[in-house]
Amino acid sequence: MMKTGKDKNQQYKKFLQSVPLLQNLNEELIGKIADAIEVDYYPAGDYICRQGCSGDSFYIISSGSVKVTQHNFIGEETLRTLKAGDYFGEQALLVSSNPSALRTANVVSLDCECLVLDRTNFHSLIGDLNELKTKYYEDRDVFHCLENSESDDCVDPSVADLKLVLRGDSLDDALVVDVLFLT
């Protein structure tokens, strides 16, 4: 039997209440989040987020898992694996001074379903949660590589001839620590 929209909404509310980030939110706010989310499925190997691309969505993994990777000096390094109840995509959305902030890592599906909030709903519903603003990633100050590109939308590390190695939490306060010429 097919589930109705109301049944699905209740299922999402129950799941959202189990997510550690959202556990302390009241039922009304959980309901608004459940109404605003979109559900997306990503088969294994699909890139959900790409390093160097602008970020416009927040993701909560509802089933399956993803790996977080980052391009560095030796290629693409796996930083961590995330599972149901974990979230990603918040860092690019929290840089309020730069709405076109670039993603600092790749997120690759290992076969997962995500609940997705767009930028507007993220900011109006949960963007002010302190846990989001203070979350520390051990690799946060790992060098971020940006390529010399004409496009602001997405930088493809495999096609650039020049890499600027930056250190900092955002592009606004980044410090160039090295320039690499690729052959």
C-alpha positions, -999 to 999 in steps of 0.1 A, spaced: 0 0 0 13 34 -9 19 59 19 -1 91 18 16 125 21 4 128 57 20 95 66 53 105 49 53 138 67 48 120 101 76 96 92 99 126 85 89 143 117 98 112 137 131 108 120 140 145 124 133 143 161 159 115 163 186 136 146 209 148 174 212 183 159 174 187 160 164 168 192 159 199 213 136 217 188 99 220 195 73 200 177 61 230 157 96 238 143 101 201 135 68 202 116 79 232 96 112 215 87 93 184 77 71 205 54 101 223 38 124 193 31 128 176 -2 138 140 -3 166 130 -28 181 96 -35 218 94 -46 231 61 -60 266 49 -50 293 70 -66 272 101 -72 288 134 -61 263 152 -39 286 182 -33 318 191 -51 347 209 -36 350 243 -52 313 246 -61 290 271 -45 267 257 -18 230 262 -17 216 233 3 218 215 37 216 178 38 205 153 65 212 117 57 180 97 63 194 63 51 227 49 38 260 67 40 284 91 22 321 97 23 336 132 26 367 137 5 390 166 -2 414 173 -30 449 179 -17 486 175 -27 483 138 -33 449 135 -49 415 129 -33 417 120 3 388 105 23 382 125 55 353 108 71 322 87 65 288 99 75 257 78 82 219 82 88 213 111 112 245 130 102 244 162 82 265 182 58 265 213 36 261 237 65 295 253 62 290 270 29 255 282 40 268 297 73 292 321 56 266 349 56 291 375 43 295 355 12 263 339 -2 283 322 -30 308 306 -6 325 276 -21 323 240 -8 355 229 9 350 192 4 333 166 -18 305 145 -6 302 112 -24 272 89 -20 278 53 -8 240 48 -17 219 71 4 188 91 8 190 127 21 165 152 34 174 185 18 167 221 29 174 249 5 194 280 16 163 301 25 146 274 46 179 265 62 184 301 74 148 307 85 144 273 103 177 261 117 205 284 105 209 300 139 214 268 159 246 272 180 257 236 173 259 244 136 280 275 141 304 259 166 308 225 150 345 217 146 359 195 118 394 182 126 404 188 90 389 223 89 422 240 85 436 215 61 449 234 31 421 242 6 430 242 -30 413 265 -55 421 266 -91 425 296 -114 392 297 -132 369 321 -151 338 305 -135 325 313 -101 301 283 -101 324 253 -99 362 248 -101 373 215 -115 406 205 -100 415 182 -129 416 209 -156 434 238 -140 471 246 -147 476 266 -114 466 258 -79 466 283 -51 469 267 -17 450 286 9 448 284 47 418 298 66 382 292 76 367 313 47 378 328 15 375 363 30 403 357 55 423 331 36 461 333 33 479 321 2 506 297 15 518 281 -18 513 282 -55 515 250 -75 521 248 -112 506 216 -126 520 198 -156 
